[in-house]
Amino acid sequence: MLPTLEGEPFYRQDGTLYILEDVLPQGTLAEDSAQTFLQGAETLGEMHAAAKGLTSEAAHWEKNRLPQLYAKRRSELAKVRRRNDKRGSYDAIDLLLLQYYEPYMERAAEAEELLCRGGYAEAVARTAQEGGFCHNAYKGEALRQETDGRIFVGNFDKCSAELPLADLAAYIRRYFKKTEGTAAGISAMLERYGRHCPLSERDMILLQGMLLYPEKFLRLVNEYYNRRRTCVSPAMRERLAAAAKEELNGVRLKSIIAGGC
């Protein structure tokens, strides 16, 4: 990012904040091998390390944002289950929800406990004081690679005042989704990231909570029941079924991270 003449990392126009950055290389970083994810993990660590000291009056830090979100989603899921049971009739998505209700309620509750044990609120307060941000869209299409191997990061329009660890958790999930993820691969990614942003024991506990939580499935459930129509969309059913299967990796990911503590 390029600073403005006032030294800010953005400029304001008509109440909107804009980021200035050089034109990125054309080639995106492929997500087809463990090696490229190692490069991505190290670049992520470099970006987070470079962001320390970066503060902004526009940043809104919420010390309990994730724990509150997890608790809210769990409460919403319980309400949906009660409403469906009271109605007594079930469509395809209702039945899918019934299949995953108990394990995902347990996982969401355990994820909340892990965030608490890992000191989430304290970590947010520390990051707010030290400076930093969460990219929120860190993946191959945001990473551009020059012919000389240098990697540049773009797509900062979704970044927010949140723990940088959330980027790492999302990138590990993506590694598992895009490759035949292994414990050794995750260990190597953590080592590469940690070269620039050392991970404490409590950081590892926070990572466990973020990886265990069935974020995508619960988000789609919330989206469906808040916009429910009389006809169940096959596309939504497919998205939920795919998310449910993908979220099964959460327990394994949490176990792998716990083994590295």
N, C-alpha and C positions, 0 to 999 in steps of 0.2 A: 504494500500500500504506500501511496505517496502522501506526505504531509502537506497541508495547506500552508499559506504564508503565515497564518496564525499559529502554526504548529499542531493543529488538530489532525486526526487521521481521517476526517470527513469534512465536507462542507454542507451548509444548509441552503436550500432553495425552496421557497414556498412551503416551509414547514417540514420538508423531507430531507433526510440525511443521505448524502451520496459519498461513496468511496472512490478515490482516485487510484488507479493502478495502471501499470504498463500493460500493453497488449500482450496476451499470453501466447506461448507457442501453440501451433495447431494440433500437434499430436497429444492425445490423452494417454494417461498411464493405463495400460491394459490390466485387467483384473482376471488374468487367466492362469496365474501360477502363484505358488507360495512366495517366490522370490520378489515379485512385484509388490506383494503385500508387506514384505519386509522393508522395501524401499518406502512404501507409503507410511508404515509405522514410524520409521525414523524421521521422515519429513514432518509427520504430525508432532513428534516430540520437539523437533526444531522450531516449528511454528508456535507451539505452546510456550516454549522457553523464551522465544523472541517477544511474545506478548506480555510477559511479566513486566510490570511497570506501566502497562497501558491502561489508563483509566479514562472514564468519560462521564460527564454529568448526565448523559442520556441513558446510561446503563442502570437498569432497575434490578437489583439483586434481591432475590427472595430466599431467605435462609432455609425455608422448609418447603420449597416448591415441589420437588420430587416426592418426598414423603406424603405431602398433602394430595398430590395427583394420584399416587398409588392407592391411598385410602379412599379417595373419591371414586375411582374406577371400581374398586372392590364393592363399595356401597351401591353403585349403579348396577353392577352385575347381580347383586343380591335382590335388588328391587325388580329387575327384569325377570329373574327366576320366579319370584313370588307372583308377579303379574301373570306369567305364563301358566304357572300351576293353577292359579285361581280361574283363568279362562278355560282350562281343561282341554284345549285343542292346540296342536303343535304343527307348525310348518317345518320345512327342511332346515331352516336356520335355527329354529327353536330346538330341534332335535340335536343339532350340532353343538349348540350351547350346553344342552344337558350332558352330552358326552364329555365335555371338557370342564364343566363347571367346578367340580370338587378339586381336581388337581390344580387348576389355575387359581382358584380362590386361596388354596394353601400356599402356592408359590408367591402370589402377590403379598400375602401376609408375611411370609418369610423375607421377601425382598424389603418390605418396610422395616423389619427388625434389623436386617443387615445394614441398611442406611443409617439407622439409629446407632448401631454398635460401631459403625465406621466413622461416626462423627460428622455426618453430612452437614449439619448446620454450622459447625465450627469450620469445616473446610470451605464452605461458601463464604463465611465471614472473612476468613484468611485470604481467599482469592480476591474478594472485593477490595480488600485493603492493599494487597500486593499488586493487583491488576491482572487482567487476563480476560478471556472470553471462550465461548464454545462455538465452533463453526456451524454445527448442526446439519451439514450436507457434505461431509468429508467422504468422498468416494472417487472412483476413477475419473468420472467426467469433470470433476473439479481440479484434477491434477494434470498438469501439462508438462511434457518432457521435451527438453531441447535435444538436438542431435548429440551434444556433448555429454548427455546424461543428467544434466541439472533438472531438478523438478521444481515447478512453480505451482502455487496454490491460488485458485480463483473461487468464484461463486460465494462471496462473503455476504450476500444479501440476506441470508437466514441466520447469521450469527447473533448470539444473544448473551446476556449476562447469566451464565450458567457454568457449573463446574466443567473444566476442560476434560475431565475423566469421562464425561458422557460421550465425547467424540471417540475416545479410545474404545469404549464399550461397543458403540455402534460399528466401529471399523472391524472389531473382532467378530461381531455377528456377521458382517458382510464377508469376511474371510471364510467363515464356515459355510455361508450360502453359496459363494462363488467357486470354492475349491473343495477338495476332499480334506477338510480341516483336520488337523492332528494336534495333540497336546504339545508335541515338539515345535510345531509351527507357531502356536500361541506363545509358548515360552520364548521363542526367538523374537517374535514381535514385541513382547514386553521388554526384552533385553535391549532391542534397538530403540524403542521409545524411551526407556529408562536411561539411555546414554545422555539424554538431554534434559529429561524431567524424571529424576529418580522417584521410584514408587515406594511409599512407606507401607507398613503392615496395614494401616488403616485404609490406605488407598486401595489395597488389594481386597479388603472387605467391602468397600464401596463398589468396586468393580463386580464382585460376586452378586451383590444386590441388583445392580443394573442389568447384568446378563441373565439373571434368573427370572426377572420380572417379564411376563408375557405381554410386552408393550404393544406389539402390532395387533395381536388378536383382540385384546381388550379395547384398543382404539377403534378397530373396525366394528366390534360389537356395539360400542357406544354410537358410532356413526349410523349403523343400520337401525337401531331401535329409536334413535332420535329423529330419523327421517323415514320411518316405516311406511310402506305403501301396501295396498291390498295384494299386490302381486309380488312374489319373491323373485328378485332379479337373479338369473343364473350366474351372471358375472359376479355379483356380491357373494353368492354361495361359494363360487370357486375361489374367490379371494380369501374368504374366511377359512375355508378348508385348507388352502395352501398355507395361510398364516398359522393355523393350528399345528400343522405338521412341522413347519419351520420352528415354531416355539418349543418343540420337543427338545431341541438342542440346548435349551436354557439350563436344564439340570446338569447336563454334561459339561457345559461351559463353566458353570459355577464350581463344579467339582475340580476341573482342571486348574482354575485360578486358586481355589482353596489349597490344592496340592503344592502350589508354588509359593505359598505364604511362608 
